């Protein structure tokens, strides 16, 4: 039985995060070689994110800050 405090935990399908299980569902609905490869690649990607403790939102912010670099401009881009 689950307690209400468990509602903040990430959703898992057995040991796999639900985001990693979704591409497998897409593959089961459209069985082709390219959807299988896409499902495996997406599952590995989401599994690696979970292994390093990232969520999709945190990973996208991390990528954005990596691309933007350490220097931040104080003025808006349209006034430069």
Residue frames relative to the residue before (quaternion, step in Angstrom):
aa qw qx qy qz dx dy dz
X 1.0000 0.0000 0.0000 0.0000 0.00 0.00 0.00
X 0.3327 -0.7570 0.5349 0.1736 3.54 -0.90 0.93
X 0.3460 -0.7173 0.5717 0.1975 3.51 -1.11 0.76
X 0.6340 -0.5521 0.3697 0.3957 3.60 -1.15 0.49
X 0.6110 0.5604 -0.3623 0.4259 3.61 1.12 -0.50
X 0.6017 0.5621 -0.3571 0.4410 3.58 1.22 -0.31
X 0.4981 0.6844 -0.4216 0.3252 3.61 1.21 -0.17
X 0.6463 0.5186 -0.3252 0.4556 3.63 1.17 -0.37
X 0.5451 0.6219 -0.4036 0.3915 3.59 1.21 -0.21
X 0.5523 -0.6131 0.4294 0.3669 3.59 -1.08 0.56
X 0.5254 -0.6366 0.4709 0.3114 3.55 -1.15 0.72
X 0.0380 -0.8039 0.5934 -0.0147 3.57 -0.87 0.98
X 0.2524 -0.7015 0.6449 0.1685 3.49 -1.23 0.67
X 0.7665 -0.1662 -0.0080 0.6203 3.52 0.02 1.41
X 0.7931 -0.2225 0.1668 0.5420 3.65 -0.28 -1.16
X 0.6294 0.5534 -0.3225 0.4400 3.59 1.29 -0.18
X 0.5138 -0.6336 0.4898 0.3078 3.54 -1.05 0.84
X 0.5706 -0.6281 0.3956 0.3512 3.59 -0.99 0.74
X 0.6021 0.5553 -0.3708 0.4376 3.63 1.09 -0.54
X 0.6658 0.4819 -0.3030 0.4824 3.58 1.10 -0.59
X 0.6613 0.5031 -0.3123 0.4605 3.60 1.15 -0.45
X 0.5572 0.6414 -0.3855 0.3599 3.62 1.13 -0.51
X 0.6616 0.4887 -0.3411 0.4551 3.68 0.84 -0.74
X 0.6080 0.5419 -0.3601 0.4549 3.59 1.11 -0.53
X 0.6122 0.5277 -0.3425 0.4790 3.58 1.12 -0.62
X 0.6254 0.5232 -0.3335 0.4733 3.59 1.01 -0.79
X 0.6408 0.5180 -0.3232 0.4654 3.59 0.99 -0.78
X 0.6703 0.4974 -0.3083 0.4563 3.59 0.93 -0.81
X 0.6726 0.4785 -0.3020 0.4769 3.59 1.14 -0.50
X 0.7806 0.1411 -0.0677 0.6051 3.59 1.19 -0.55
X 0.0710 -0.8535 0.5162 0.0077 3.56 0.29 1.27
X 0.2663 0.6977 -0.6145 0.2542 3.51 -0.40 1.36
X 0.6431 -0.5311 0.3762 0.4035 3.56 -1.24 0.36
X 0.6837 0.4900 -0.3070 0.4451 3.60 0.90 -0.86
X 0.6465 0.4821 -0.3463 0.4793 3.63 1.05 -0.54
X 0.5953 0.5449 -0.3643 0.4647 3.57 1.14 -0.53
X 0.6627 0.4929 -0.3011 0.4767 3.58 0.94 -0.91
X 0.6443 0.5154 -0.3113 0.4715 3.57 1.01 -0.82
X 0.6592 0.5055 -0.3057 0.4652 3.59 0.97 -0.83
X 0.6550 0.4962 -0.3161 0.4742 3.59 0.96 -0.81
X 0.6615 0.5021 -0.3108 0.4623 3.60 0.92 -0.87
X 0.6699 0.4868 -0.3019 0.4724 3.60 0.93 -0.83
X 0.6413 0.5206 -0.3237 0.4615 3.57 1.01 -0.77
X 0.6500 0.4952 -0.3138 0.4836 3.58 0.98 -0.81
X 0.6342 0.5354 -0.3275 0.4516 3.60 0.98 -0.84
X 0.7116 0.4417 -0.2647 0.4780 3.59 0.80 -0.98
X 0.6123 0.5322 -0.3511 0.4676 3.59 1.10 -0.58
X 0.6510 0.4957 -0.3162 0.4801 3.59 1.01 -0.75
X 0.6120 0.5319 -0.3523 0.4673 3.59 1.03 -0.71
X 0.6819 0.4821 -0.2845 0.4708 3.57 0.91 -0.89
X 0.6216 0.5515 -0.3384 0.4416 3.57 1.06 -0.71
X 0.7397 0.3812 -0.2155 0.5109 3.58 1.03 -0.80
X 0.5576 -0.6622 0.3635 0.3442 3.58 1.26 0.16
X 0.4872 0.6512 -0.4408 0.3798 3.58 1.20 0.41
X 0.2485 -0.6681 0.6613 0.2335 3.50 -1.34 0.39
X 0.6817 -0.4708 0.3392 0.4456 3.59 -1.24 0.15
X 0.6542 0.5135 -0.3144 0.4577 3.61 0.98 -0.83
X 0.6669 0.4897 -0.3020 0.4735 3.59 0.93 -0.86
X 0.6511 0.5140 -0.3162 0.4603 3.58 0.99 -0.81
X 0.6575 0.4980 -0.3208 0.4657 3.60 0.97 -0.78
X 0.6341 0.5031 -0.3336 0.4832 3.62 1.05 -0.66
X 0.6379 0.5288 -0.3245 0.4563 3.57 1.02 -0.78
X 0.6483 0.5020 -0.3063 0.4836 3.59 0.99 -0.85
X 0.6516 0.5207 -0.3154 0.4526 3.60 0.94 -0.88
X 0.6881 0.4605 -0.2919 0.4789 3.60 0.91 -0.83
X 0.6124 0.5356 -0.3496 0.4646 3.60 1.12 -0.56
X 0.6751 0.4812 -0.2897 0.4783 3.58 0.97 -0.86
X 0.6737 0.5085 -0.2985 0.4455 3.60 0.94 -0.87
X 0.3822 -0.7403 0.4754 0.2825 3.59 1.07 -0.64
X 0.6705 -0.5426 0.3365 0.3778 3.56 -1.27 0.19
X 0.6510 0.5257 -0.3211 0.4435 3.62 1.13 -0.52
X 0.1017 -0.7900 0.6042 0.0225 3.56 -0.82 1.07
X 0.3047 -0.7484 0.5653 0.1659 3.57 -0.88 0.98
X 0.4219 -0.7400 0.4722 0.2267 3.57 -0.83 1.02
X 0.6914 0.4571 -0.2845 0.4817 3.61 1.07 -0.60
X 0.5463 -0.5813 0.4651 0.3838 3.58 -1.17 0.46
X 0.6148 -0.5960 0.3741 0.3561 3.56 -1.12 0.66
X 0.6748 0.5084 -0.3206 0.4283 3.61 1.05 -0.56
X 0.6773 0.4628 -0.2963 0.4891 3.63 1.25 -0.18
X 0.5049 0.6653 -0.4190 0.3562 3.60 1.23 -0.03
